[in-house]
Amino acid sequence: MAEAACPEQEPEVLRLKRLRGGGFFPVPPGDRLGRCRSVKEFEKLNRIGEGTYGIVYRARDTQTDEIVALKKVRMDKEKDGIPISSLREITLLLKLRHPNIVELKEVVVGNHLESIFLVMGYCEQDLASLLENMQTPFSEAQVKCIILQVLKGLQYLHENFIIHRDLKVSNLLMTDKGCVKIADFGLARAHGVPLKPMTPKVVTLWYRAPELLLGTTTQTTGIDMWAVGCILAELLAHKPLLPGSSEIHQIDLIVQLLGTPNENIWPGFSKLPLVSQYTLRKQPYNNLKHKFPWLSEAGLRLLNFLFMYDPKKSSYFKEKPLPCEPELMPTFPHHRNKRAAPASAGAEGQGKRGKP
């Protein structure tokens, strides 16, 4: 059933400040949208998610009949225009074109300055909703299919000097044809040489790399690879790998799983800003093999590489069961289309599987 559209009021008089001579000048109604289409050209069908940066609707483009995802930019606390997170997301996504990256088709506007929408390619599923609603867990072949696509998308991002910085299952979308796409670029950043300082308060806690937890300000592609390791382990185990309740708890879970870090295995560890604030338990063993006793040596090697700072290639994807093809992935009921609660996890929601 289509969601009732809010009646649009008549646009207020839009005036811009003159750069010279002082005063203001009115913008004619025909010019106020610039080159952007109006959101009135889209029929909102239902809400599919609400996250940190905006509400997401499933909608129909009335000009082409195409089903799209319509993401309303959240402007609640903004007094000076579009939020910087949305500007970054728009700027990055307009440059990115890859089968495993969500597509930003265009930006459309409503009658008011604060009414801005991103028109995205529509995906029927997000992995968080799937994992919570699936009757049967993904097979290992299907897990390989998913992670291989995530790694291809990440390879494209990293080759273009972009770090996603918020990878988690709820930010991975999947079409009914089995194509997995990385979404939600509100925290993504371009990086280069030399590395510039960035805030460590990124990446949902359960997927946050230890260097972030220990206060590093120079971030590399390694933080994305750590998050992929957490996602791979979650898909294999059918539950989150490191569900910490706080940053201290998160670090302790990592130490329990992988052993206590030191300068020998992690050069520069002792100089990280927050190391002196923690008393880490003495745990000399890597327990991944005990956590996944049924996983092959190649699979364990891949997990270990993902939980390092320089992940290397692995043979895991070349042994049986081989990754299935995307078109052979199963289809599922469209749980997202049934969700009406404003706080429900959607394309960028934070449900049971992650904490900010």
C-alpha positions in Angstrom: 0.0 0.0 0.0 1.5 3.3 -1.0 2.5 5.7 1.8 0.4 8.8 1.8 2.5 11.7 0.5 2.6 14.9 2.7 0.9 17.8 0.9 3.5 20.2 -0.4 3.0 23.9 0.6 3.5 26.8 -1.7 7.2 27.6 -1.8 8.4 30.4 0.3 10.0 33.4 -1.4 13.6 32.5 -1.9 16.1 35.4 -1.5 19.8 35.3 -1.9 22.3 37.8 -0.5 24.0 40.0 -3.0 27.8 39.7 -3.1 28.2 43.3 -4.1 26.2 46.3 -3.1 24.4 44.7 -0.2 20.8 43.6 0.1 19.0 40.6 -1.3 17.5 39.5 -4.6 14.6 37.1 -5.2 15.1 33.8 -7.1 12.4 33.2 -9.8 10.3 30.1 -9.1 11.4 28.6 -12.4 15.1 28.8 -11.5 14.9 27.7 -7.8 15.5 24.0 -8.5 18.5 24.6 -10.8 19.1 21.4 -12.9 17.5 19.2 -10.2 14.2 17.4 -10.8 11.4 17.7 -8.3 10.6 15.0 -5.8 7.0 15.3 -6.9 8.1 13.2 -9.9 8.5 10.2 -7.5 5.8 8.2 -5.9 6.8 7.0 -2.4 5.7 3.4 -1.9 6.9 2.6 1.6 9.6 3.5 4.1 12.4 0.9 4.1 14.8 2.4 6.7 15.9 5.2 8.9 19.5 5.7 9.8 21.9 8.3 11.1 21.8 10.5 8.0 18.2 10.2 6.7 15.1 8.3 6.0 15.0 5.9 3.0 11.9 5.1 0.9 11.1 2.7 -1.8 9.7 4.9 -4.6 8.7 4.8 -8.3 10.0 7.3 -10.8 6.8 8.3 -12.5 8.8 9.4 -15.7 10.4 6.0 -16.2 8.5 3.6 -13.9 11.8 2.5 -12.4 11.8 1.5 -8.7 14.4 3.4 -6.8 15.5 4.1 -3.2 14.7 7.7 -2.2 16.9 8.9 0.6 15.7 12.1 2.4 18.7 14.0 3.7 18.3 14.7 7.4 18.4 18.4 8.1 17.1 18.6 11.6 20.0 20.4 13.2 21.4 22.2 10.2 21.4 26.0 10.0 24.0 26.5 7.3 22.8 24.3 4.4 23.4 20.6 3.6 25.1 18.5 6.3 28.8 17.9 5.6 28.2 14.1 5.8 25.7 14.3 3.0 27.9 16.6 0.9 30.7 14.1 1.2 28.4 11.2 0.3 27.1 13.0 -2.7 30.5 14.1 -3.9 32.0 10.6 -3.6 29.0 8.6 -5.0 28.8 10.8 -8.1 32.4 9.7 -8.9 31.9 6.0 -8.2 30.6 3.5 -10.7 31.1 -0.2 -9.9 28.7 -3.2 -9.8 29.4 -3.7 -6.1 28.9 0.0 -5.1 25.4 1.4 -4.6 24.6 3.8 -7.5 23.6 7.5 -6.9 21.4 8.3 -9.9 20.6 12.0 -9.1 19.7 14.5 -6.5 16.1 15.8 -6.4 14.5 18.5 -4.3 11.2 19.5 -2.7 9.7 23.0 -2.4 11.9 24.0 0.5 15.6 24.5 0.9 15.8 21.8 3.5 14.0 19.2 1.3 16.7 17.3 -0.5 16.6 13.6 -1.6 19.2 11.2 -3.1 17.9 8.9 -5.8 19.7 5.6 -5.4 19.6 2.3 -7.2 17.1 0.0 -5.4 18.2 -3.2 -3.7 15.6 -5.6 -2.4 17.6 -6.7 0.7 20.1 -5.5 3.3 22.2 -8.2 4.9 21.2 -7.2 8.5 17.5 -7.8 7.8 18.3 -11.0 6.0 20.4 -12.4 8.8 17.6 -11.6 11.3 14.8 -13.2 9.2 16.4 -16.1 7.3 15.1 -19.6 8.1 18.3 -21.3 7.0 21.8 -19.6 7.3 23.8 -18.9 4.2 25.9 -21.8 2.9 29.6 -21.5 2.8 29.5 -21.1 -1.0 27.0 -18.3 -0.6 29.1 -16.6 2.1 32.1 -16.7 -0.3 29.9 -15.2 -3.1 28.9 -12.3 -0.8 32.4 -11.6 0.6 34.0 -11.9 -2.8 31.7 -9.1 -4.1 32.4 -7.0 -1.0 36.1 -7.3 -1.6 35.7 -6.4 -5.3 33.8 -3.3 -4.3 36.4 -2.4 -1.7 39.3 -3.0 -4.1 37.7 -0.4 -6.4 37.3 2.0 -3.5 40.8 1.6 -2.2 42.3 1.9 -5.7 40.5 5.2 -5.9 41.9 6.3 -2.5 38.6 6.1 -0.6 38.2 4.5 2.8 34.5 3.6 3.6 35.0 3.7 7.4 31.6 2.2 8.3 31.4 -1.3 6.9 28.8 -3.5 8.6 26.1 -6.0 7.5 23.4 -3.3 7.5 25.4 -1.3 5.0 25.6 -4.2 2.6 22.7 -4.4 0.2 21.7 -7.2 -2.1 19.5 -7.4 -5.1 17.2 -10.3 -5.9 19.7 -11.3 -8.5 22.4 -11.9 -5.9 24.4 -8.7 -6.5 25.9 -7.3 -3.3 26.5 -3.5 -3.1 28.3 -1.4 -0.5 26.1 1.5 0.7 26.1 4.5 3.1 29.1 6.6 2.4 28.4 9.3 5.0 31.6 8.5 6.9 33.8 7.7 3.8 36.9 9.8 3.2 39.4 10.2 0.5 43.0 9.5 1.6 46.5 10.0 0.2 50.1 10.4 1.1 51.0 11.7 3.6 48.1 10.4 5.6 46.0 13.2 7.2 44.6 13.0 10.7 41.0 11.7 11.0 38.7 11.2 13.9 38.9 7.6 15.3 35.2 7.7 16.4 34.1 5.9 13.2 32.9 2.4 12.3 30.2 0.8 14.3 31.7 -0.6 17.5 31.4 -4.3 16.7 33.3 -3.8 13.4 35.9 -1.3 14.7 39.6 -2.1 14.2 41.8 -2.1 17.3 43.9 0.9 16.1 40.7 3.0 16.1 39.8 1.8 19.6 43.4 2.8 20.7 43.1 6.3 19.3 45.0 6.3 16.0 44.4 9.4 13.9 46.1 8.2 10.8 43.7 5.7 9.2 44.4 3.3 6.3 42.4 0.9 4.2 43.2 -1.6 7.0 40.2 -0.5 9.0 37.9 -1.5 6.1 39.6 -4.9 5.9 39.2 -5.5 9.6 35.5 -4.8 9.2 35.3 -7.3 6.3 36.9 -9.9 8.6 34.1 -9.2 11.2 31.5 -9.5 8.5 32.9 -12.8 7.1 33.1 -14.3 10.6 29.5 -13.2 11.3 28.2 -14.8 8.1 30.1 -18.0 8.8 29.1 -18.2 12.5 25.5 -16.9 12.0 26.1 -14.3 14.7 28.2 -11.2 15.4 31.9 -12.1 16.1 32.8 -9.3 18.6 29.6 -7.9 20.1 31.2 -5.5 22.6 29.1 -3.3 24.9 31.7 -0.6 25.3 35.1 0.3 23.8 36.9 -1.4 26.8 34.8 -4.5 26.3 35.4 -4.4 22.6 39.2 -4.4 23.1 39.0 -7.2 25.6 37.0 -9.4 23.1 39.6 -8.8 20.5 42.4 -9.7 22.9 40.5 -12.9 23.9 40.1 -13.9 20.3 43.5 -12.9 18.8 45.9 -12.6 21.7 47.5 -9.6 23.4 49.2 -7.3 20.9 52.8 -6.2 21.3 55.6 -4.5 19.4 56.8 -7.7 17.8 53.5 -8.5 16.0 52.4 -4.8 15.8 55.2 -2.3 15.4 54.2 1.0 16.8 51.5 -0.5 19.1 53.0 1.0 22.3 52.9 4.5 20.9 49.2 4.5 20.1 47.5 7.4 22.0 45.2 5.3 24.3 47.4 2.3 25.0 48.4 3.6 28.4 44.7 3.9 29.4 44.1 0.2 29.1 45.3 -2.8 31.1 45.1 -5.6 28.6 44.7 -9.2 29.8 47.7 -11.5 29.1 46.5 -13.8 26.4 49.3 -15.3 24.2 47.1 -17.4 21.8 45.1 -16.9 18.6 41.8 -18.6 19.2 40.3 -18.2 15.7 40.9 -21.9 15.1 38.9 -22.8 18.2 36.2 -20.4 17.3 35.8 -21.9 13.8 37.0 -25.6 14.2 35.3 -26.6 11.0 36.8 -23.9 8.8 39.5 -24.9 6.3 43.2 -23.8 6.6 42.6 -21.4 3.7 39.5 -19.9 5.4 41.4 -19.4 8.7 44.3 -17.9 6.8 41.9 -15.4 5.2 40.4 -14.4 8.5 43.9 -14.0 10.0 44.9 -11.8 7.0 41.8 -9.7 7.3 42.5 -9.1 11.0 46.0 -7.8 10.2 47.0 -4.4 8.8 48.3 -5.6 5.4 45.8 -8.3 4.2 47.3 -10.6 1.6 45.7 -12.8 -1.0 44.3 -16.2 0.1 43.4 -19.5 -1.6 40.1 -19.7 0.3 38.0 -18.7 -2.7 39.7 -21.3 -4.9 38.9 -24.4 -2.9 35.6 -26.3 -2.6 33.0 -25.3 -1.9 33.7 -22.7 -4.6 31.9 -19.3 -4.4 28.5 -19.6 -6.1 27.6 -17.2 -8.9 25.5 -14.2 -7.8 22.6 -15.3 -10.0 22.5 -18.6 -8.1 22.0 -16.9 -4.8 18.6 -17.6 -3.3 15.8 -15.0 -3.2 14.1 -14.0 0.0 10.9 -12.3 1.1 11.2 -8.5 0.9 11.3 -7.9 4.7 12.4 -4.3 4.2 9.2 -3.4 2.3 7.1 -4.5 5.2 8.7 -2.3 7.8 6.8 0.7 8.8 8.3 1.6 12.2 10.4 4.7 12.0 13.3 3.3 14.0 13.5 0.0 12.1 16.9 -1.0 10.6 17.0 -0.5 6.8 19.6 0.3 4.2 21.6 2.1 6.9 19.8 1.2 10.1 21.6 0.1 13.3 19.6 -2.9 14.5 20.6 -5.7 16.8 23.8 -6.2 14.9 25.7 -3.1 15.7 26.1 -0.2 18.1 27.3 3.3 17.3 
